[in-house]
Amino acid sequence: MGLTVAPVSWWLLAWISLVPLWIIVRLGEKSLKKQLLYGFGWGFAYHGLALFWITGIHPMTWMGVPWLASLSIALFCWLFITFWGTAIVLTWTLVMFYVNKSVNQSSFRDALLRVFIGTALWCGLESLWSQSPLWWTTLAYSQSPHNLLILQLGKLSGFTTVTAAIVAVNGLIAESLLLIRQSRQNLAFLSLPLLICFSLHLWGWNTYHKPIEKSRDLGIKIGVIQGNIPNTIKLSPLGFQKAIEGYTSGYQILADQGVDAVLTPETALPYYWENLVNNSSIYSAILAKKTPIWLGAFGKVDKGYNNSLLTIDGEGQVISRYDKVILVPLGEYVPFQEILGGIVDRLSPLQAHLIPGDPDQIINSPFGKIIVGICYESAFSEHFRRQTARGGEFIITASNNAHYSHAMPAQHHAQDTMRAIETDRWMARATNTGYSAFVDPHGNHLWLSDLDKYQIHSETIYRRDTRTLYVRWGDWLTKVLIITAGLAWLWRAWD
């Protein structure tokens, strides 16, 4: 399963990868301990491989962290987030162990009930985990950014709709194989998961091919600057000089090309705007070119910093400021500061802890309300749904991505692709080292940058006010599945 996610993207395997675990849990040993061991193995393999890019933070010698300590921190982070993701599979295995004891008949009816309960349970666990500060590896992102047909399901109830499809098809295949093992006359049951998989993709194909409105009045030509400033020099005088030169010249070129606005990456200039006004050429360029810019910088707040994206108009005035809401545990703030602070505090290059922004921020721009995400927030679909429901008309995301291996930018682009589809919005994304991109509401990228290369590019995206079922009602499907599965389980127990 770990090979299904970007950049390997063998997404077809996701439709059968859960089958072995399902069969083992269904027919496995009576010992719960052995069942949990199987679940742990599957979960560790998936989440561990998918998240191995986190080890790319090593070495952190450029931050003054000794080589061995840097390796220890990287391994600790990888193991911690891997175990956290594996806990989903362990919990699912634990509950399904008892489900299989009560729904234990080798009948078509019980097989369907087990699939229904197993699907509802997995969706419920992913939904619960997505409310935590640590979230990335939903089964759904195994399909992004390549299987755009099935990703259209995200418009219905978010990422859990895709997860439900994957788990249900795997479960039906597993149960069909078990029924066939019992009797060759049950061979026809294998057609059910194939029919469901085909039908879901057919629905996605129909949705994917619906035309996207491109009214000239709603168009916004946005220029993106990919600064390509390595983290090793980002906070040094050399890094500041290179960043100022790169972003100033990129801004001037894009402004001369007639863009309506310019978008820069997360902390493109990692300083307070007030300091940049007095000490940088970017401010003079804004006053000269009169083109609005979204600038990644730091925002002032009591007892710390905000990781901010500033909306600066053509007069050089900050007309709105988005402060990052969902911070990276261990990287941007230290949870359980009293216990862990002295161990992992040096993961952050800041001298004070970042402070999260208000989840209810509404960000205005010269082009109307916008939906904003900074880096890690791309994994949290509710963050984008909430802003869309409040009137956001297009998405901009700003990220760094220079901390990790090249697998991470590919997965980050996959996450953003899902957010554009779920909200039915155009997206412009600027990153420091790649992948910067422009994405349409169906998930197609109009342009995708190279990695580790300074680039500027512009495209026209369009404001939209559509409201998908997901934007209107949130993750309603998971609630329906859990309630219905629970009632069906009770009915089966009393039958």
C-alpha positions, 0 to 999 in steps of 0.5 A: 500500500505504501507504493500507491502514494506519490511519487511512486503512485501505483494507485491501482494497488490500493484497490487490492492492497487491503484484501490480504489484511481483511482475509487474515482478520476474517480467518485468522487466529483466535488470539487477539494478540496475533490479529493485532500483530497483523494489523500493526504490520500492515499499518507500519508498512503503509504509513512508514513507507508513505511518511519516510520523507520526514527523515529528509530533515536530517542532517540539521547541522546547518541549524547547529544540531550535531549529526547524531542528534539530528539523526535521532530527531529525524528517526524519532519524528518518523517513528512517532508519526508512523505509529500514530497512523498505524494506530488507525489500522490497529483500532480497526483490526481490534474492532473487526476482531469482535465484529467477526465473532458476532457476524460470523456466518459464511453467508452473503448477507453477513459478508455484506454486513461485515463490509459495511461495518468495516468501511464505516469504521475505517472512515470514522477512524480517518475522520477522527484522526483528521481532527488531531494535530497529526494527519497526512496519510488517508487512504484516499490520497493514494489516488491523487493526483493521477486517478482524477475520476475517483477523486471527483467523489470528494465533492460529495463528502470529502476525502472519506468518500474516496476512502469508503470506496477503496475499503468497500471494494477491498472488503467485497473482493476479500469476502467474495474470495472467501465465499468462492473458497466455500463454494464455486457456485459463489463465483458470481459474487466476485462481479459485485466489487468490480461492478461497484468500482466501475460504477464509481469511476463512471460517475467520476468520469461524468463529473470530470467531463462537465465543463468548467465556466471560464467567464472573462469577468471572473478571471484573475491572472496570477503570477507565481514565484518559486524562489528556490532558497535552500533552508541551509542559507534561508535565515543567513545574510546570504539567503536574505540577499538571494531571496530579496533579489529573486522575489523582487526581480520575479515580481517586476517581471510578472508585473510587466507581463500584466498579471493581476497579482503575484503569489510567493511561497511560505516565509518567502521573506522570513521577517516582519513586514515592518522591517521589510518596508524599511530595508528591502527593494521589494517594497520599492518595487511594489510602489513602482509597479502597483501590482498586488502581492501575497507575500509570505512573511512573519506576523507580529503577535504577543509572545511569538510569531505568526507564519503569515501570508500578507495581502499587499495592495499596489500602494504597499499597504497590508489590506489583510493577513492570513495567519497559519492555523494548523501548525506542524507539531515538533517543527513549528511548536512543541506539544507538551512543552514541559516534557518535550521542549528541551528535547526537540525545541531545536527542530524550529529555526525560530527563537520563539514559538509560532502561534496559531492563527484564528480558525475563523479568519476571513481573508479579503483581497482586491479580488474578493474572499479567498481560501488560504492554506499554508504548507501542512494545512493542505492535509486538512480538508475541513480547513478549506471547506470552512473557508469555502462555505464562508464565501471563498472564491479561489484557493491560494496555498504557500509552502516551503517544502525544502525541509524534506526529501523529494517525495514530500513535494509530490505528496503535498501536490497530491493533497492540494489537488484533492482540496481543489476538487472537494471545494470545486475551486481553482487553485494557485500554489507557490512553493519555495523549491517545488512543486508550484502549480495551478490546478483547476476544479477537476484536479488537472494541473495547468502548469507544474514546476520543476523541483529545486529550480528558480521559476516564475509562471503565470496563469489565469484562474477563475473565481467560483461560487459553487457549493458542492455537497461537501462544502454544504454539509461537510463529512456527512457520509461518515456519520451516515455510515457509522449510524447505519452500520451500528443499527445493522449490527444491533439488528443482526445481534437480535436476529 
